[in-house]
Amino acid sequence: MRNVSNLVFESRDEWDEEYCYCAVGGGCRFYFYCDRVEFRFPADDGQANLALRFVDANQDIDIQLDDEHQVTYKEVWNGIDLIFSGNDEQLKYDVVVYPGACIDDICLRYEGGDTVSVDMNGDLFVHTHLGILREGKPVSYQWTEEGRKVIATQFQQNPDETIGFHIEQGAYDPSAVIVIDPVVFYSTYLGGSGVDEATSVV
């Protein structure tokens, strides 16, 4: 068991499941599987589960606990990593796109909710019977000789309910690494379950 700030990681052999890491804290559990991350929140009727699945992903994904503060999925899609960590009291993930990789390959799906929508501000909402999980509008950036360059990015909601990201062609340098940085505000979801305390990963 590893304590990562306010988040505790438990090794897989302590549980009867096929996950790689489990983050525990504030009454919430986050299970990191090879093909998804599951959010498990206490509810009046037992437990509420929501999963963020990696769609059309590579089969052999390398999952690492880096520096005891973040979980990295290497090569989820060709040339694309996912990094899960924390921001204040919210779970967050970064999408790291390496030179030569295709942003259009990124494909995610929330499972266990009712509907998914994107509002006029560019935030993404997952509606459930307990409440709403929100992902803030993504911000992308690249490092250039002039410093950090912010790149306009939007969620792309597909007809099959999957989620991707849209960046205008010519807005970024495909020969350099680009980081797409949304934030998952899961405390909005917790608000529907009567749990007041959230967990942070730093």
C-alpha positions in Angstrom: 0.0 0.0 0.0 1.4 3.4 -1.0 0.2 6.7 0.4 0.2 9.4 -2.4 -0.6 12.7 -0.6 -4.3 12.2 0.4 -4.7 9.2 -2.0 -3.8 5.6 -1.1 -2.7 3.1 -3.7 -3.4 -0.5 -2.9 -1.7 -3.4 -4.7 -3.8 -5.7 -6.8 -3.1 -8.8 -4.7 -5.1 -7.4 -1.9 -8.2 -7.5 -4.0 -10.0 -10.2 -6.0 -10.1 -8.2 -9.2 -7.9 -7.8 -12.3 -7.0 -4.1 -11.9 -3.5 -2.7 -11.8 -3.8 0.0 -9.1 -6.6 1.2 -6.8 -6.7 4.8 -5.4 -8.6 5.1 -2.2 -9.7 8.2 -0.2 -12.6 10.3 0.9 -15.0 7.4 0.6 -14.2 7.0 -3.1 -12.3 4.3 -5.0 -10.7 4.6 -8.4 -9.7 1.4 -10.1 -7.1 1.5 -12.9 -7.6 -1.4 -15.3 -5.7 -2.0 -18.5 -8.6 -0.7 -20.7 -10.5 1.7 -18.4 -10.6 3.6 -15.1 -13.6 2.9 -12.8 -15.0 5.5 -10.4 -16.9 3.8 -7.5 -18.8 6.0 -5.2 -21.0 5.1 -2.2 -24.7 5.5 -2.8 -27.9 5.2 -0.9 -28.6 1.8 -2.6 -25.0 0.5 -2.2 -22.4 1.6 -4.7 -22.5 3.6 -7.9 -20.0 2.7 -10.7 -18.9 4.8 -13.6 -16.1 3.9 -16.0 -14.0 5.8 -18.5 -13.1 3.3 -21.2 -10.3 3.6 -23.7 -11.9 2.7 -27.1 -10.0 1.0 -29.9 -6.9 1.1 -27.7 -3.8 -1.0 -28.1 -3.9 -4.4 -26.4 -0.6 -4.3 -24.6 -0.6 -1.1 -22.6 2.1 -0.6 -20.0 0.7 0.9 -16.8 3.1 2.5 -14.3 2.9 4.3 -10.9 5.3 7.1 -11.6 7.1 8.9 -8.7 4.3 7.7 -6.4 2.0 10.4 -7.5 0.5 9.6 -10.9 -0.5 6.6 -12.9 0.7 6.5 -16.5 -0.8 4.5 -19.3 1.9 4.2 -22.0 0.9 3.8 -25.7 -2.8 3.7 -25.2 -3.0 4.6 -28.8 0.0 4.7 -31.0 2.2 7.5 -29.8 -0.3 8.6 -27.1 -0.1 8.3 -23.3 -2.7 8.9 -20.6 -1.5 10.3 -17.2 -3.9 10.3 -14.2 -3.1 12.4 -11.2 -4.8 15.1 -9.1 -5.6 18.8 -9.0 -6.7 20.1 -5.6 -9.6 17.8 -4.8 -10.3 16.7 -8.3 -9.1 13.8 -10.4 -7.4 14.9 -13.6 -5.8 13.3 -16.7 -3.5 14.5 -19.3 -3.3 13.1 -22.9 0.2 13.3 -24.1 0.5 13.2 -27.9 4.0 12.5 -29.3 5.3 13.6 -32.7 3.8 11.6 -35.5 0.8 10.4 -33.5 -2.8 11.2 -34.6 -5.1 13.2 -32.3 -8.1 11.6 -34.0 -7.1 8.2 -32.6 -8.0 9.3 -29.1 -11.4 7.7 -28.3 -13.0 7.6 -24.8 -16.4 6.4 -23.6 -18.1 6.9 -20.2 -20.0 3.8 -19.2 -22.6 3.6 -16.5 -24.2 7.0 -17.0 -27.4 8.0 -18.7 -26.3 10.7 -21.2 -23.2 12.7 -22.2 -23.4 16.3 -23.4 -21.1 19.3 -24.1 -22.4 22.7 -23.1 -21.9 26.1 -24.7 -18.8 26.7 -22.5 -17.1 23.6 -23.9 -17.5 21.5 -20.6 -18.5 17.9 -20.9 -21.2 16.5 -18.6 -22.0 12.9 -17.8 -25.5 12.6 -16.4 -26.3 9.8 -13.9 -29.1 8.9 -11.6 -27.0 10.2 -8.7 -25.8 13.5 -10.1 -23.5 14.9 -12.7 -19.8 14.3 -13.4 -18.2 17.2 -15.2 -15.0 17.5 -17.3 -13.8 21.1 -17.7 -13.1 22.3 -21.2 -9.7 21.0 -22.2 -6.6 23.2 -22.5 -3.8 22.0 -24.7 -0.3 23.3 -24.9 3.2 22.8 -26.4 6.6 24.0 -25.3 8.3 26.1 -27.9 11.5 28.2 -27.9 9.3 31.1 -26.8 7.8 29.1 -23.9 4.5 27.5 -23.2 2.0 27.9 -26.1 -1.7 27.4 -25.3 -3.7 25.8 -28.1 -7.5 26.0 -28.5 -9.0 22.6 -28.0 -12.6 21.3 -27.8 -14.3 18.1 -26.8 -15.6 16.2 -29.8 -18.7 14.2 -29.1 -19.3 11.4 -31.6 -22.6 9.9 -32.7 -21.7 6.6 -31.0 -21.4 8.4 -27.6 -17.6 8.3 -27.7 -15.5 11.3 -26.9 -12.4 12.7 -28.6 -10.7 16.1 -29.0 -10.7 18.6 -31.8 -7.8 20.9 -32.6 -7.8 23.0 -35.8 -5.2 21.9 -38.4 -2.3 24.3 -38.3 -2.9 25.4 -34.7 -0.1 23.2 -33.4 3.3 21.8 -34.4 2.9 18.1 -35.2 6.7 17.6 -34.8 6.5 18.5 -31.1 4.7 16.9 -28.1 1.3 18.3 -27.4 -0.5 17.9 -24.0 -4.3 17.9 -23.8 -5.4 18.7 -20.2 -9.0 18.3 -19.1 -10.0 18.1 -15.4 -12.6 15.7 -14.1 -14.8 17.4 -11.5 -16.1 14.3 -9.8 -17.2 16.1 -6.6 -20.3 17.3 -8.6 -21.1 13.6 -9.0 -20.5 12.9 -5.3 -22.8 15.7 -4.4 -25.7 13.5 -5.4 -24.6 10.7 -3.1 -24.4 12.5 0.2 -20.6 12.3 0.5 -19.1 15.7 1.4 -15.4 14.9 1.4 -13.5 14.4 -1.8 -10.1 12.9 -2.5 -7.1 14.7 -4.0 -4.0 13.4 -5.8 -1.0 15.6 -5.9 
